[in-house]
Amino acid sequence: MKGEHQVVVRNNRLQIKLTVRRNLTILQGNSATGKTTLLDLIAQYDEMGAASGVVVNCDAPCRVLSGRNWERDLSEISGSIVFIDEDSTFMRSHEFAHAARNSDNYYVLVARESMAQLPYSVDEIYGLRNSTRAAAKYPAYSRVYTSTYRIYGDDSFSGERPELVVVEDSNSGYGFFSALCEKSGIPCVSAGGKSRIYDVVRNCDAKSVLVIADGAAFGPEMELVTSLRRFKNVKLFLPESFEWLILQSGLIGGREVRDMLENPADYIESSEFFSWEQFFTSELIAATRGTYLAYGKSDLNPSYLQERERTAIEGVLPDLGL
């Protein structure tokens, strides 16, 4: 499954609208905003159709997955948007992560708490916001309109110099950013994985820390890492991935690359890539194979640190103070 899909669910009192563009979308936020109601309405429509009084508009089938027979039921669902409520404990299991990874569905998960076993994007964590519009002729009959908003917005950067830079892992991205930091005289360390960033930042002596990680799969870490802002100045630079930055830099030419970067959802097949970071890595490796920019995930090709190439990549970075 690929592409961006708008889901509109409504009855005579409520309308809920959301856009699904990746294989994992997370709904969080306060109670009584419509998260569970959304799933109830979809389930009613799935069971009774128009007789339910519910209308579901989407260009892909919408299904609700629940119960102890979820594995059997999921094996029969394909090319659909699958909604799961947080009461379904299987959603947090490694068995579900494996099944989702090997399916061609998109998933909308209602979950107040983070789910470390799933690589969801920081950009696809949403809350629901309600507004009411009363009918002009019959004001007593009003409909609640519910839409989504991103819970985690993008950090702004003003060139403030951090005391420490923490990079998610020790691969090519770390090689590039550590070289930038060395030039600026700023300490740069690898966290050794996204799940270790919280401990590294919490235990370091620095009060001003820049964290650089792959936003495409960093969603599960956001709650813990942003909680550190209570006592430290923590800035988060979360591009899709380092490979995405290289593709954005213009070093890899071609109209197809530009089109893909403008509308990645139209190119990324969910059954092949569980995370967009995997897709951008695959695209970059394929596009540079056999050239002087041949890309490897584990070790940075020194060509990317040459002045022209380094400057091109720096050109798509915000002013990080490096």
Order of alpha helices (4+ residues) and beta strands (2+ residues): beta-beta-beta-alpha-beta-beta-alpha-beta-alpha-beta-beta-beta-beta-alpha-beta-alpha-beta-alpha-beta-alpha-alpha-alpha-alpha
